[in-house]
Amino acid sequence: MENVLEIEHLSLSLPSKKGKVPILHDVNLTVGAGKILGLVGESGSGKSMTAFAVTRLLPGGGKAELGGSIRLMGRQLLGISEKSMEEVRGRDVSMIFQEPMTCLNPVFTIGTQMTDVIRTHEKMGKEEAEKKALVLLEEVHIRNAEDVLHSYPYELSGGMRQRVMIAIALSCKPKLLIADEPTTALDVTVQAQILYLIKEACRDLGTAVLFISHDLGVISELCDHIAVMYSGHIVESGEAKDVLSRPLHPYTKALIGALPKFTGEGVHERLAAIPGMVPDPSEKMGGCRFAPRCSRAAADCREGLPPCLEKGNHHCVYCCHPEEG
């Protein structure tokens, strides 16, 4: 399977009043064509910053420092000009955000916004672009597509706006789709519909998907592979079924333990909270950054970065004392 996205040894630092703050550390990820990689972790783990590094939509007024390698279909994205990156965005890489109302312009109709994107990346007239926009809305299962084209974002429900964002994101058949918490603000019924649309795009177009979430339940339903991120580090990665059925890192196991478990009579186990919080990126710490919250932490955990251990079938864990059970 051809890798659409290859991230190797990615590092990111952002400017602050105290100087450069390291956000990402030696991140390695790959996403194959027609595959979905779930990037999971608590808020503040660096998931969205990884996505913004790929698209170069980083805060800091151009003063962000990126290191390592980001390749899209073999093309190195780090170091290319902003003009070249503008051509990549939308055409080769598209992004769906958590709250579409912040991305859709409230003063323009949906049709105007969709045709602007289409005509920016494809050579076609206004009338042809409008026809394509109509087809795209129908493909994301919007029944009254013509009415929606003439509507403003505030006239649509949250689920409908998210469908519009998916239609815009897929308008130029991108090689890579990045979905950053696209279902968090939606109810479970609409959430299921949005997940189905993403699966459909992956299957029908061969699009590679980087799906970002803090919800392991959603990740388990959708993704082929999982990468668990904590404090800017990848701590575990592998096929979804392996990581979820045999978590090796204490953090991964804690995330799974925090999921509600139901029986026919309702919840039968008390939810297990993870003590403490994700450390501030500016906080200097030696060794494993999860050690202060980990019940298995020992002296060697605080002395240096944990090694990468291969546990078969591309299942990797970065831990001095992985949980084998």
C-alpha positions in Angstrom: 0.0 0.0 0.0 1.5 3.3 -1.1 2.1 5.8 1.7 0.4 9.1 1.0 1.8 10.9 4.1 5.2 10.1 5.7 6.2 12.1 8.8 9.7 11.4 10.1 11.4 12.8 13.2 9.1 15.8 13.1 9.9 18.5 15.7 8.1 21.8 16.3 8.9 24.8 18.4 6.7 27.9 18.8 7.7 31.4 20.0 6.6 32.7 23.4 7.6 35.5 25.8 10.0 33.0 27.4 11.6 32.0 24.1 11.1 29.0 21.9 8.8 26.3 23.4 9.1 22.8 22.1 5.7 21.4 21.1 6.4 18.2 19.1 9.3 15.8 19.6 10.5 13.2 17.1 7.0 12.4 15.7 6.9 9.5 13.2 3.7 8.7 11.3 2.6 7.2 8.0 -0.8 7.0 6.4 -1.4 4.8 3.4 -3.8 5.4 0.5 -7.3 4.4 1.4 -6.4 4.0 5.0 -7.4 5.9 8.2 -4.9 6.6 10.9 -6.3 7.7 14.3 -4.2 10.2 16.3 -5.5 10.1 19.8 -4.6 11.7 23.2 -5.9 14.2 25.7 -6.2 17.9 25.0 -2.8 19.4 24.9 -1.0 16.3 23.6 0.0 17.9 20.3 -2.5 16.3 18.0 -3.8 19.4 16.3 -0.3 20.9 16.1 0.8 17.8 14.2 -2.0 18.5 11.7 -1.1 22.2 11.5 2.5 21.3 10.9 1.5 19.2 7.9 -0.6 22.0 6.4 1.7 24.8 7.6 -1.1 26.6 9.3 0.9 27.3 12.4 0.6 30.1 15.0 3.6 32.3 15.6 3.6 34.6 12.6 6.0 32.5 10.5 8.4 32.2 13.4 7.6 28.5 14.1 10.6 26.2 13.8 10.0 22.9 12.1 12.5 20.0 11.8 12.5 16.5 10.4 10.6 15.5 7.3 7.0 15.7 6.0 6.4 14.0 2.7 3.2 14.0 0.7 3.2 11.4 -2.1 7.0 11.5 -1.9 7.2 15.3 -2.1 9.0 17.1 0.7 6.7 19.8 2.2 9.2 21.3 4.7 11.1 24.1 3.1 8.8 24.8 0.1 7.5 28.3 -0.4 4.2 29.6 0.9 3.0 30.0 -2.6 3.7 26.3 -3.3 2.0 25.4 -0.1 -1.1 27.3 -1.0 -1.4 25.1 -4.1 -1.0 22.0 -1.9 -3.8 23.0 0.5 -7.2 22.2 -0.8 -5.9 20.4 -3.9 -3.7 17.7 -2.3 -4.5 18.2 1.4 -7.8 19.2 2.9 -8.8 19.7 6.5 -12.1 19.4 8.4 -12.2 21.3 11.6 -14.1 20.7 14.8 -16.5 23.7 14.5 -17.4 24.5 10.9 -19.1 27.8 11.9 -15.6 29.2 12.6 -14.4 28.2 9.1 -17.4 29.1 7.0 -17.8 32.8 6.3 -21.1 34.0 7.7 -21.6 36.8 5.1 -21.3 34.5 2.0 -23.7 31.8 0.8 -22.6 28.2 0.9 -22.6 28.1 -2.9 -20.3 31.1 -3.2 -17.8 29.6 -0.7 -17.8 26.2 -2.4 -17.4 27.6 -5.9 -14.5 29.8 -4.8 -12.6 26.8 -3.6 -13.4 24.8 -6.7 -12.4 27.5 -9.1 -9.2 28.2 -7.1 -7.9 24.7 -7.8 -9.6 23.7 -11.0 -10.0 25.5 -14.3 -13.7 25.9 -14.8 -16.3 28.6 -15.1 -18.8 29.8 -12.5 -21.7 27.8 -13.9 -19.7 24.6 -14.1 -18.4 25.1 -10.6 -21.9 25.6 -9.3 -23.0 22.3 -10.9 -20.1 20.5 -9.3 -20.9 22.1 -5.9 -24.5 20.8 -6.2 -23.3 17.3 -7.0 -20.8 17.4 -4.0 -23.6 18.4 -1.6 -25.7 15.5 -2.9 -22.8 13.1 -2.5 -22.6 14.0 1.2 -26.3 13.1 1.4 -27.8 16.6 1.7 -31.3 16.1 0.3 -32.2 19.8 -0.3 -28.8 20.5 -1.9 -30.0 23.4 -4.1 -31.6 25.2 -1.1 -28.4 24.7 0.9 -26.3 26.3 -1.9 -28.3 29.5 -1.5 -28.2 29.4 2.3 -25.9 31.1 4.7 -24.0 29.1 7.3 -26.1 30.4 10.2 -29.2 29.0 8.6 -27.9 25.4 8.8 -27.7 23.0 11.7 -24.3 21.9 13.1 -24.5 18.6 11.3 -25.5 20.2 8.0 -22.5 22.7 8.3 -20.2 19.8 8.9 -21.5 18.0 5.8 -20.8 21.2 3.8 -17.3 21.3 5.2 -16.7 17.7 4.1 -18.1 18.5 0.7 -15.7 21.4 0.4 -12.8 19.3 1.7 -13.4 16.6 -0.9 -14.2 19.0 -3.8 -10.8 18.6 -5.4 -10.3 14.9 -4.5 -7.4 15.4 -2.1 -4.8 12.7 -1.6 -4.9 13.4 2.2 -7.9 14.4 4.4 -7.1 15.7 7.9 -10.2 15.6 10.2 -9.5 17.4 13.5 -12.2 16.4 16.1 -14.9 16.7 13.4 -17.7 15.1 15.5 -17.0 16.4 19.0 -19.8 19.0 18.9 -22.4 16.7 17.3 -25.0 14.4 18.8 -24.4 10.6 18.4 -26.8 10.2 15.5 -25.2 12.9 13.4 -21.8 11.8 14.6 -22.4 8.3 13.1 -23.4 9.9 9.8 -20.3 12.1 9.6 -18.1 9.0 10.3 -19.8 7.1 7.6 -19.1 10.0 5.1 -15.4 9.9 6.0 -15.3 6.1 5.6 -17.0 6.5 2.2 -14.5 9.0 0.9 -11.7 6.8 2.0 -13.2 3.8 0.3 -14.4 5.4 -2.9 -11.7 7.9 -3.6 -8.7 6.1 -2.1 -8.1 9.1 0.2 -5.7 8.8 3.1 -7.2 10.1 6.3 -5.5 11.4 9.4 -8.3 11.4 12.0 -7.6 13.4 15.2 -9.7 12.7 18.3 -9.6 12.3 22.1 -12.4 9.7 21.9 -11.1 6.2 21.7 -14.6 4.9 21.1 -14.8 6.9 17.8 -11.3 5.9 16.9 -12.1 2.2 17.4 -15.0 2.4 15.0 -13.3 4.2 12.2 -9.5 3.7 12.1 -7.2 1.0 10.6 -4.2 2.2 12.6 -3.8 4.2 15.8 -1.0 6.4 17.1 -1.3 7.5 20.7 0.2 10.9 21.5 1.2 12.4 24.9 2.9 15.8 25.5 4.2 16.0 21.9 5.5 12.5 21.8 4.1 9.4 20.1 4.0 6.8 22.9 2.4 3.8 21.1 1.3 3.0 17.5 0.1 0.0 15.6 -2.9 -1.6 14.0 -6.1 -0.5 15.7 -7.1 -4.0 16.8 -3.7 -4.7 18.3 -3.4 -1.4 20.2 -7.0 -1.6 21.6 -6.9 -5.3 22.5 -3.3 -5.3 23.8 -2.3 -1.8 25.0 1.3 -1.8 26.0 1.9 1.8 27.2 0.4 2.7 30.6 -1.0 5.8 29.1 -2.8 3.9 26.4 -4.1 1.5 28.9 -5.3 4.4 31.1 -7.2 5.9 28.1 -9.0 2.7 27.4 -9.7 2.2 31.1 -11.5 5.6 31.1 -14.0 4.5 28.5 -17.5 3.6 29.8 -18.2 -0.1 29.7 -21.9 -1.1 29.3 -23.8 -4.3 29.8 -27.5 -4.9 29.2 -28.2 -3.4 32.6 -26.1 -0.3 32.1 -22.7 0.8 33.3 -21.1 -2.0 35.3 -17.7 -0.5 36.1 -16.7 2.8 37.7 -14.8 5.0 35.2 -11.1 5.2 36.0 -9.7 8.7 35.8 -6.1 9.4 34.9 -4.5 11.4 37.8 -2.8 14.7 37.1 -2.7 16.7 33.8 -0.7 16.8 30.6 2.4 18.9 31.4 2.8 22.4 30.0 5.1 22.2 26.9 7.4 24.9 28.5 7.9 22.7 31.6 11.3 21.1 31.4 11.3 17.5 32.4 13.9 14.7 32.1 12.9 11.2 30.9 9.4 10.1 30.1 6.9 12.9 30.4 4.1 10.6 31.5 6.2 9.4 34.5 4.6 11.8 37.1 1.2 10.3 36.3 2.3 6.7 35.8 1.9 4.0 38.6 4.7 1.9 37.0 7.3 4.7 36.8 10.7 3.8 38.1 14.0 5.7 38.5 15.1 4.9 34.9 11.9 6.4 33.5 13.1 9.8 34.7 16.6 9.5 33.5 16.2 9.5 29.7 13.7 9.2 26.9 12.2 5.7 26.8 13.3 3.4 24.0 11.1 2.3 21.0 10.2 -1.4 21.5 8.9 -3.4 18.6 6.2 -5.9 19.8 5.4 -7.6 16.5 3.0 -6.7 13.6 4.3 -3.1 13.5 3.1 -2.5 17.1 5.6 -0.1 18.7 5.7 1.3 22.2 8.0 4.0 23.7 8.2 2.8 27.3 10.8 1.5 29.8 8.3 -0.8 31.4 5.5 -1.6 29.0 2.5 -3.5 30.3 2.5 -6.9 28.6 -0.9 -8.0 30.1 
